[in-house]
């Protein structure tokens, strides 16, 4: 059970870091620091977007349209934090105490 706990925490951490990279990259693209016409930038952006779209799409369908502001990453961040805290609070269940 400890392995399950550690695997779930690792998955949540990886998703969190991928989301941070995607958000920072979107800022750099919007402020024209990065250019999507560069092949490496396009590949990174496309890869990160494809990884995160399955998480964002269901939330975008629920949230109201806010124009140019996408709140789906914020909601996913909150869900990840809640899941991490729930796992941490129930760690004794995984450790068998």
N, C-alpha and C positions, 0 to 999 in steps of 0.2 A: 504494500500500500504506500510505502514511503516513495517508491519509484513513481507511482502514479501522481502523487502530490508534486514531486519535483518536475515531472514531465509537464504537468498542467501549468505550473508556475513558469517553466522555461518557455512554453508556447506563448503564454500571455506576455512575457518579457520581449520575445522576438517580435510579436505583432506590434507591441508598443514602440519598439525601436524602428521598425519599418514604417510605421505611421509618422514618427518624428521626421525620418528622412524624407518621406513624401511631402509632408507639410513644409519643411524647410526648402525643399526643391521647388515647390509651387510658389513660395514667396520669391525665390531667386528668379524664377521664370517670369512672374508678374512684374517684378522690378527691373526686368531686362538685364539681369546680371548673367543669366544663362540663356542660350539661344537653342530652341528646339530643332533648328536646322543642322546643328552639329550631331553627327551620328551617335556618339557616346551618350550625349545628353538625352537624345530621343530614345535610345534603347533603355537607359535607366528609368526615364519617366514612364515609358510604355510598360516596362516590367513592373514597376511599383504600382502603377494604376491597375494593371491586370490582377495583381495580388490582392489589392485592397477593395476593388470594386464589388466582389461578393459580400464583403462586410458592409459597404456603404449603401448598396442598392436597396435592400429591404428597409433601411432606416430612411432613405430619401423618399421612398414611397409613402411613408407614414407622416413625415414632417411636412408642414405647409411650405409653399414656395416662398422663399425670401429673396428672390431676385438673384443677384450675383453672390450672395453670401451662402456658403455651403456649411450647414451645421452638422452634417453627418459625422465628420471626424470627431467633433466635440462629444457627440452622443456615444460614439464608439469608445473614446477615451474614458468616459464616465463608466461605461459598462465594463471595460477592462479593469479599472480601479476597483469597482465594486466586486468583480469576480476575484481579484487578487486578495482583497480584504476578507472576503467570505472564505476563501481557501485558507488564509493565514489564521483566521479565527477558529476554523475547524481542523487545524493541523493535528491536534491530539487524536482525532478520529483516524487519521492516516498513520500515525505513529503507534497506534494501539494502546494508548494510555487509558 
